[in-house]
Amino acid sequence: MLTGAVANRYARALVSYAKEHGAVDEIGAELGRIRALLEASKELAQFLASPVVTAEQKLKALEGVLGGPLRTDVRRFLTIMLERGRGAYVALVAERYQEMADEIHGRVRVEIETAHPLTEADLNELVRRLTEACGKTVVPKVIENPALIAGVRIHMGHRVLDATTANALRQFRDRLLARAVRKEGIR
C-alpha cells in the first residue's frame, strides 16, 4: 500500500473522531509535538518503526521524551497504529492530520523565505495581503535565507511566489544566454 494512502486513512479517521469530540486543535497540538520530535530524532523514528519493540514500550518511551503522558485518545490512536506495525507512518499521519485540521478551520500554512529579518509591521502587512489573496487565515513560518540576496520567496501549498533578487538575476542570466544562443545559432 502506498505511504500516502496509509497516512490519509489514519489521519482522516482521527480528524473525524476529533471533530466529533470537539478536540481538533488539541489533538493537532499533541501530534505536532510528536511530529517535531520524530523529525528531530531519527533514532526515535526508527525506534517507533521497530518490529521488535512492543507498542507499550514505544508509547512509554514517547511519553518519557515528551515529559508527560499523552492524551488518552491520542494514546489509544497511537496504540492502534503501533500494534498494526505502522510506527513508521506516525510523523506522516501527524502532518496529514494538520493539513486536514487547517482545511477545517480555513487556515493555510505559508513558508516565507527572506534574505533579511522582517519587521513586525512588514510581516503583518504581508500576512494581511496573503490572507486577502487566498481568502483563508494565513499561518506564517518565516525562514531567513541570505542566499536570496534581497526580497522574499513565498511557499503556499504547491505554489511559489519568488520575488527575490537571486531569482531576478537568474532570469536575467537565462535571457542573456537565450539571446546569445539565438544570435550565434546552433552549430
N, C-alpha and C positions, 0 to 999 in steps of 0.2 A: 504494500500500500504506500502511496506517496506521502511524504512527510507533511506537506501542506494539508492534505486531506485529513490526516490524523489530528493535526493541531486544530483545524477548523471544527471538526466534530466535537472534540473535547471542549474547546472554547465556547462553541455555540451552546452546548449543554450547560456549562457553568454560567454563562450570561443569562440563559433562560431561568435558571434557579435564582440567580442574583436579582433579576428583575422581579420575580415572583415574591421575593423576600425583602425587597427594598434595600439591597445591600450592594448595588453595582459598584459604587465608588470605594466602599470599604474593602470589598474583596479585591478590587483592582489595585488598591494601595498595597495590600498584603502580597499579591502576586508581583507587583512592581519591585518590592524589596527582594523577593526571592529571585526574580529575573536578574536584578543588579548583582546579586551575589554570584549567581551562576555565570554571568558574563565576566565577572572579575576573577573567578577562580575555576580554571579548567579542571583542577583536581576535584572540586566539589561536583562539578558537572559529570565527570567520569564516575565518581562515587555513586551518584543517583542513577546512572545508567548501568551500573554493575549488576549482572545477573546473580552474583554470589552473595551479595548483601541483602538482608531481608528488608521489606518495606518499613517495618517498625524501626529498624536500626537507621535507615536513611532519614526517616522523619525525626528521630531523636537528634541525629547529627545536625539536621537542618535547623531545628529549634535551638540547638546549642549555639550555632553560628549566628542565628538571628537574635539570640539573647532573651528568648522567651517563647511561650507556647504560641502555636498557630491558632487562628480562628478555628473553631470546631468544624465549620462547613468546609473550609479550605483544607483542613487536615483530612477530612473524610474523602474529599475530592482527590487529593494527592495520594491517599492510600489506594484508591481505586486505580489511579494511573500506574503507581509503582507496582502494585500486585499484578497488573497486566503487562509488566515489562516495558512501560512507556516512560521511564525516567529520563531518557534522552530527549524527550519532547517537552519537558516542563517549561523551559525558557521560551520555546516557540509558542506553546499554548498561552503563556502569560502575555507574550507580545500580541498575539492574535486577539486575546481577550481585551486588551487595552484598546485595540483598534475598534472592536465592536462596541465597547463602552463609549468610546469617543463618538461613534456614529449615533448612538442612542441619545447622547447629550448635545449633539450638534457641534462637536469640537473637531478641530483639525490640528494636528501637531506639525509644526513648521520648524525646520532647522535653518538658522540664519548664520551664514559664514561671513565674517567681516575681517578686514585686514587690521583694523584698529578697534579698540573698545568703543561701543556705542554709548552715548549718554542716555540717561533715563528718558529724557524728552524725545530723543531720536527713536529709541526702541518703542516707546508708547505710540508715536506717530506712525511708525512702520506697522506695528500690530493693528492699529486702527484702520489703516488703509487696506491691509490684507483681510481683515475681518469684513470690511465693506465689500471688497472684491469677491470674496468667496461665500459670503453670507453665513459663515459659521464662526464660532468663537475660536480664535487663534491662540494656541498654546505654544509660545516660542521657546526654542532652545538655541542659545547664542554660542557660537564657536569662533574663537579668534584663529585666523589663518593668515600669517604675514605674507605668504606666497601670493596672495591675491593682489598685493601692492596697494590697491585702494578699491573702494566700492563694496558691494555686497552680493552674495550669491544666496538665493533662497530655494530650499528644497521643500516642496509641498506635495506629499504623496509621490507620484511619478513625474511630477512637473518640476522643472528647474528654471529659475529666472536668474540669469547671470549678468549682472551689471557691474563687473569688475574691470579694473584696468588690465589685469592679466588676460582676460578674455578679449578685450578690445585689441590688445597688442597681438594676440594670436590670430584674430580675424584679419587684422591689417596685414600681418605676415602672409597669411594664406591668400589674400587678394593680390599682394605683390607677386607671390610665386605663380599664381594662376595667370596673371598678366604677362609675366616673363615667359611662361611656357607657351602662351598664345603667340607672343611676339617671335619667339625663337622657332616655334613649330616643333613638331616631333620628328626627330631624325632617326 
